[in-house]
Amino acid sequence: MIAMDVMSSGVVAYFVLMASRTGLLVPITTESSTKTYADPVPQAIILTAIVIGFSIQALMLVCIMKLAKDHPTLEYTEIENMQKR
């Protein structure tokens, strides 16, 4: 679970690093001049990736808690033997 969280955070950090450029302005302005604006679509996609990563992490924690409650052991062979019975 920790590896999945680190991987998700790494991917988000990579996209943030690739998207960070100087000289871009926020697209919410009232001026009518032609300037370089930041595209809001990648920002929305990264925000969505953060939310999905958080929900997957919560789901994995629930699965781990259920598994730990039903089978209080770290031996996978014992868990498999319990399932066969």
N, C-alpha and C positions, 0 to 999 in steps of 0.2 A: 504494500500500500504506500509506503514511504517512497519507494522508487517511482511509482506512478505519479505521485504528487511532485517529486523533483523533476521528472520528465515534463510534466505539464507546465510547471513554472519555467523550465528552461526554454520550452517552445515559445511561450508568451514573451519571455525576456528577449529571445532572439528576434522575434517580429518587432518588438518595440525598438530594439537596437537598429534593425534595418530601416525602420520607418522614421527614425529621428533624424531630421535635417534642420539646419538653421535657415532662417529667413522665411519660414512658412507662417502665415497668419491664420487666425481662427476665422472660419467662414461666416461668422455672424457679425456683420458690420453694416453700417448705414452709408458708408462712402461708396461712390460709384466709380472709383478709379480701378484700373486693371493691375492687380497685384497677385502674387502667388499665394494661393490658399491651400491649406491642408485638406486632404480628402477625408471626409467623415466616415466613409464606408469601412476602411480597414480598422478604424477606431472602434466602430460598432462590432465588427467581427471579433476583435481581441477582447472586448468587454463580454461578448457572448461566450467566448472560449473560457474566460475566467469563471463565469457563472456555471457553465457546464462542468468544468473541472471541480468546482466546489461541490456540486451535486453528486458527481461520481465518487468523490472522496467520502461524502456522507453515506452514500449507499454501501461502499466498501466497508466502512466502519460498522454499519449495522450487520452486514454479513459476517464480519469477523467476530462481533459480539455474540451473534447467534451460534456460530461454530464453536466458540469458546464455552458457551453455556451448555450446549448439547454434548460436546466431546472435550472434556478438560485434559487434553493431552497434546503433545507436540509430535507424536509419532503418527505419521500418515498411514502406516500399515495397520495400526490399531483402529483408526477411523474407518478404513476400508473394510476391515473384518467386522466392525460393528454394523456397517451398512448391509453386508451380505446376510446377516442373521435375520 
